[in-house]
Amino acid sequence: MQKNSTDCFGHPKGLFLLFSTEMWERFSYYAMRALLVLYLVDQLQAQGGGLGWDHASALQLYGTFTMLVYVTPLIGGWLADNWLGQRNAILAGAVLMALGQFCLALPHSWFASPLPAFYSGLALLVLGNGLFKPNISTMVGDLYSANDKRRDSAFTIFYLGINAGMFLAGIAVGITIDAFGYQQDGQLVRNYQAGFLLAGIGMLLALLLQLSLAKRLLGNIGTEPAARKARRLQPQLPTTLTKAEIDRLKVLLIMGLFTIIFWAGFEQAGGLMNIYADRFTERNIGSWQINPTYFQSLNPLFILIFAPLLAVLWIKLGKREPNSPLKFALGLLLLGIGFLFMVGASLQYSAHLGGDSKASLWWLVCAYLFFTLGELCLSPIGLALVCRLAPLRVASLLMGAWYLFLAAANKLAGLIGALLDSGDVDNEQQMVANALAIFSGFSLTAILAAILLYFLADKLVYWMHGKG
């Protein structure tokens, strides 16, 4: 437990260092994520323009990249636990991610082909994220003793930092790529490299905060590898699993499969829905045109608004509060309803195909609202479920394994989103029809999964053996 004074809103000052570090890291990552698919498919291949890929290839790469982002934390967590320590892992990860963003920011005109720098940037981001992601949140918990009641409040504050960075990212990067772009043949060439540079600066801010303040505000937290510390402080733990522990692992496996369904749909936000916002959505408000990246800020904005309200609601319900499987089911149902709004958007666009009218932006706003409400019912509940159900001796391993469900979901999201370009005729009408089929499929699958999980809930709670 950190010994520093708690004169900053009743919490250790180190919490707000970790809050700020994570805010700028999430700003960096989500700024890049908001640009990735748009950059790949932009056909204006000039200095500052895109790579001119087809939509299917872009969405498949997006899925592979985001999958790897959730695979490498398993490796990064092991390295930190056994060799590096959390603090060193965070610093190394921040350096790698900053270098990755700056590789993406290199101008096309410097190279015969921009692809080597592009792939190098993605690889550095994946490796850096693997070192950074699993360790900074663990350090938040290490600020408090096991029975400190402030821990839940601390993670709420930390979660707000994550979403503050995400909210700023979509808006700031959208303004940047337009402000530093230029007109070519009557069209705006977006300067994606300026956006990636902004993301790199955000990552440098996170690094500088850790380098300048960590020793003073965090003390020795995160300096000793956790596995080494555990061997020093704790007696040998048993290796065999009890029947109750096996039942709880079955719950995690089943809930993980439903998690894949949810995130495969939710992660269309950075891929298919990003393209939909750019090509098929009416983004003009008077003389002002909304940059499609701005829609990426809706999810964190809604989280900042509704997360405190939902937390209060669960407390107010008391004994009537739904159990974890029912909250998961509610999250899937809300995701399905969100995709119904995208079905409406596609039907509206199809009705005016060939004219100047596009789908209303309010369809996307409503979809993101329901996606976010679903996320709040499922994402934090899933992480808390792992903490409650995982045997203590393999808790870190199972938390890393939980991220593998998200990795599978992100890859599946990319493969499904790539169906946007399927069909014999590659034209606007075909793309809208494909989008309608994808949105309808996600809506139906999520709603049916919610119904199935509703009927499984009692059995799952029984297998939790009092930890539901």
Secondary structure, DSSP 4 states (H G I P E B T S, - for coil): ---S---BTTB-HHHHHHHHHHHHHHHHHHHHHHHHHHHHH----STT------HHHHHHHHHHHHHHHHHHHHHHHHHIIIII-HHHHHHHHHHHHHHHHHHHTS-GGGSS-SHHHHHHHHHHHHHHHHHHHHHHHHHHHHTS-TT-TTHHHHHHHHHHHHHHHHHHHHHHHHHHHHHT-EEETTEEE--HHHHHHHHHHHHHHHHHHHHHHHHHHHTTTTTS-HHHHHHHHSPPPP-SPPHHHHHHHHHHHHHHHHHHHHHHHHGGGGTHHHHHHHHTEE-EETTEE--GGGGGGHHHHHHHHHHHHHHHHHHHHGGGSPPHHHHHHHHHHHHHHHHHHHHHHHHHHHHTTTSS--EEHHHHHHHHHHHHHHHHHHHHHHHHHHHHHS-GGGHHHHHHHHHHHHHHHHHHHHHHHGGGG-SS--SHHHHHHHHHHHHHHHHHHHHHHHHHHHHHHHHHHHHHTT--
